[in-house]
Amino acid sequence: MNSRLKRIDPVKAGLLAARLGWEPARSQSACRIRLPDYSVFSLTRKQFAVSAGAGFTAVFAAVYLFYLSVPAAAAFSIAGLLVPRKYRDYLRRRRQAKLRLQFKEMLFSLSSSLAAGRSVENAFFASLDDLRLMYPESRSDLMLELEAIRHRCGNGDPLEAGLADFASRSGVEEIRQFADVFITCKRTGGNLIEIIRRTSQTIGEKIEINQEIDVMISRKRFEARIMTGVPFAFMAFLHGSAPDYMAPPLRSA
């Protein structure tokens, strides 16, 4: 009897969970060995449950508000399974935005240190101390990455190797561009300090311009969200203030 039971394929189950926005947490030993990939974000069980519950509730309430039918609202509430995936993408973008912002601060610190006459390596790791002064109560992702790079350099690895590894996992275009310029300058030679200083200033200004554009876009998105919620607020107002007026359309529906 037990041999006839079909077992769930763990690979298919993992792919389904990843599409919904949740992936099982890795073991602590694996987390110690592997540094995070910032282009991928996995929800915890609590985050997945809360976001899915919020999605079910929102869809159920919206459908019930228009049709006053529990079966129809329950059927459409399955669409709430899309919410964890959207929430996962939002958290990933927010994490990368914080990484990009702190990287901009690091570039300005790096540019100032190079202008003061420090070597590239010393200026690079001096930016870690500057970030600690800017964010004294936080252990940000960029600080952890800089500490990991400094640890690798202490073990004999070149700076460009650690920077290239971080850039490949960051998922941030500006970090990849800086790493490419840095590695190219290291290989070809030339006035490395001046090139890195100018590159840091250029990329830092680019990040600032993109932030200003994001602020303008976020305002329009907020206005669009308000306009999206107006029909639901209007229907709720009619149900509460004039239920007799809403009864004939609902009966005909």
C-alpha positions in Angstrom: 0.0 0.0 0.0 2.8 2.4 0.9 4.7 1.6 -2.2 1.7 2.9 -4.3 1.8 6.3 -2.7 3.4 8.9 -4.8 6.1 10.9 -3.2 6.4 14.6 -3.8 9.4 15.5 -5.9 11.6 17.8 -3.7 12.9 19.5 -6.8 9.4 20.4 -8.1 8.3 21.4 -4.7 11.3 23.7 -4.4 10.6 25.3 -7.8 6.9 25.8 -6.9 7.9 27.4 -3.6 10.4 29.7 -5.3 7.7 30.9 -7.8 5.4 31.7 -5.0 8.1 33.7 -3.3 9.2 31.4 -0.5 12.3 29.1 -0.3 13.4 27.0 2.7 16.1 28.6 4.8 19.6 27.3 4.3 21.5 25.7 7.1 23.7 27.9 9.3 26.8 26.2 8.1 25.9 27.0 4.5 25.2 30.6 5.4 28.6 31.0 7.0 30.4 29.7 3.9 28.4 31.4 1.1 27.9 35.1 1.0 24.4 36.3 -0.1 23.3 36.8 -3.6 21.6 40.2 -3.6 19.8 39.5 -6.9 17.8 36.8 -5.2 15.6 37.2 -2.1 13.8 34.4 -0.2 11.0 35.0 2.2 11.0 33.4 5.6 8.0 31.2 6.5 6.6 34.1 8.6 6.9 36.6 5.8 5.3 34.2 3.3 2.4 33.4 5.7 1.7 37.0 6.5 1.9 38.2 2.9 -0.3 35.3 1.7 -2.8 36.0 4.4 -2.9 39.7 3.6 -3.4 38.8 -0.1 -6.2 36.4 0.6 -7.9 38.9 2.9 -7.6 41.9 0.5 -8.9 39.9 -2.5 -11.7 38.4 -0.5 -12.8 41.8 0.8 -12.6 43.5 -2.6 -14.7 40.8 -4.4 -17.2 40.6 -1.5 -17.5 44.4 -1.6 -18.7 44.3 -5.2 -20.8 41.1 -5.2 -21.7 40.4 -1.6 -21.1 36.7 -2.3 -19.0 34.6 0.0 -18.4 31.7 -2.5 -17.3 34.1 -5.3 -15.0 36.0 -2.9 -13.5 32.7 -1.6 -12.9 31.5 -5.2 -11.2 34.7 -6.3 -9.1 34.9 -3.0 -6.8 32.3 -4.5 -5.3 35.2 -6.4 -3.8 36.2 -3.1 -1.0 33.6 -3.7 0.5 36.2 -6.1 1.2 38.6 -3.2 4.2 36.8 -1.7 6.0 36.9 -5.0 5.3 40.6 -5.4 6.4 41.2 -1.8 9.6 39.2 -2.3 10.4 41.3 -5.4 9.7 44.5 -3.3 12.1 43.4 -0.5 14.8 42.5 -3.0 14.6 45.9 -4.7 14.6 47.7 -1.4 17.7 45.7 -0.2 19.5 46.6 -3.5 18.5 50.2 -3.1 20.0 50.4 0.4 23.1 48.7 -1.0 23.3 51.2 -3.8 22.9 54.1 -1.4 25.7 52.9 0.9 27.9 52.2 -2.1 27.5 55.8 -3.2 28.6 57.0 0.3 31.6 54.6 0.0 32.5 56.0 -3.4 32.6 59.6 -2.1 34.8 58.5 0.8 37.0 56.6 -1.6 37.3 59.7 -3.8 38.2 61.9 -0.8 40.9 59.5 0.4 42.5 59.2 -3.0 42.6 62.9 -3.4 44.3 63.1 0.0 47.1 60.9 -1.4 46.3 57.4 0.0 46.9 54.3 -1.9 43.9 52.5 -3.5 43.9 49.7 -1.0 44.2 51.9 2.0 41.5 54.3 0.7 39.2 51.4 -0.1 39.4 50.0 3.5 39.3 53.5 5.0 35.8 53.9 3.5 34.7 51.0 5.8 35.6 53.1 8.9 33.7 56.1 7.4 30.6 53.9 6.9 30.8 52.9 10.5 30.7 56.5 11.5 27.7 57.2 9.2 25.8 54.1 10.4 27.1 53.4 13.9 24.1 51.3 15.0 23.8 49.1 11.9 25.6 46.1 10.4 24.7 46.8 6.8 25.3 44.5 3.9 28.0 46.7 2.4 29.9 46.8 5.7 29.9 43.0 5.9 31.0 42.7 2.3 33.9 45.2 2.9 34.9 43.2 6.0 34.9 40.0 4.0 37.0 41.6 1.2 39.5 42.9 3.8 39.7 39.4 5.4 40.4 37.9 1.9 43.1 40.5 1.3 44.6 39.6 4.7 44.8 36.0 3.5 46.7 36.9 0.4 43.9 37.4 -2.2 44.1 40.5 -4.4 41.6 43.3 -3.8 40.2 43.0 -7.3 39.2 39.3 -6.7 37.1 40.1 -3.7 35.6 43.2 -5.4 34.7 41.1 -8.5 33.0 38.5 -6.4 30.9 41.1 -4.6 30.0 42.8 -7.8 28.8 39.6 -9.4 26.5 38.9 -6.4 25.2 42.5 -5.9 22.9 42.7 -8.9 23.6 46.5 -8.9 24.8 47.9 -12.2 26.9 50.7 -10.6 28.8 48.2 -8.5 29.5 46.1 -11.5 30.7 49.1 -13.5 33.1 50.2 -10.8 34.5 46.6 -10.4 35.1 46.4 -14.2 36.9 49.7 -14.2 39.0 48.8 -11.2 40.0 45.4 -12.6 40.8 46.8 -16.0 43.0 49.5 -14.4 44.8 46.9 -12.3 45.6 44.8 -15.4 46.5 47.6 -17.8 48.3 49.9 -15.4 48.3 53.7 -15.9 47.3 56.4 -13.5 45.2 54.1 -11.3 44.5 56.6 -8.5 43.3 59.3 -10.9 41.1 56.9 -12.9 39.5 55.4 -9.8 38.9 58.9 -8.4 37.1 60.1 -11.5 35.2 56.9 -11.8 34.0 57.1 -8.2 32.8 60.7 -8.8 31.0 59.8 -12.0 29.2 56.7 -10.6 28.3 58.6 -7.4 26.7 61.4 -9.4 24.9 58.8 -11.6 23.4 57.2 -8.5 22.2 60.6 -7.2 20.5 61.3 -10.5 18.8 57.9 -10.4 17.6 58.5 -6.9 16.0 61.8 -7.9 14.3 60.1 -10.8 13.0 57.3 -8.4 11.6 60.0 -6.1 9.6 61.5 -9.0 8.4 58.1 -10.1 7.4 57.1 -6.6 5.1 60.2 -6.4 3.3 59.1 -9.6 3.0 55.6 -8.3 1.5 56.9 -5.0 -1.1 58.9 -7.0 -1.9 55.8 -9.1 -2.4 53.7 -6.0 -4.8 56.3 -4.6 -6.8 56.3 -7.9 -6.9 52.5 -7.8 -8.4 52.5 -4.3 -11.1 55.2 -5.1 -13.6 52.7 -6.6 -13.4 50.4 -3.5 -13.8 53.3 -1.1 -16.8 54.6 -3.2 -18.4 51.1 -3.1 -17.9 50.9 0.7 -19.4 54.3 1.1 -22.5 53.3 -0.9 -22.9 50.1 1.0 -22.7 52.0 4.3 -24.8 55.0 3.5 -27.3 53.7 0.9 -27.7 49.9 1.2 -31.2 50.1 -0.4 -29.7 51.9 -3.5 -27.1 49.1 -3.9 -29.6 46.2 -3.4 -31.2 46.1 -7.0 -27.8 46.0 -8.9 -26.6 43.2 -6.6 -29.8 41.2 -7.1 -29.6 41.5 -10.8 -25.9 40.5 -10.8 
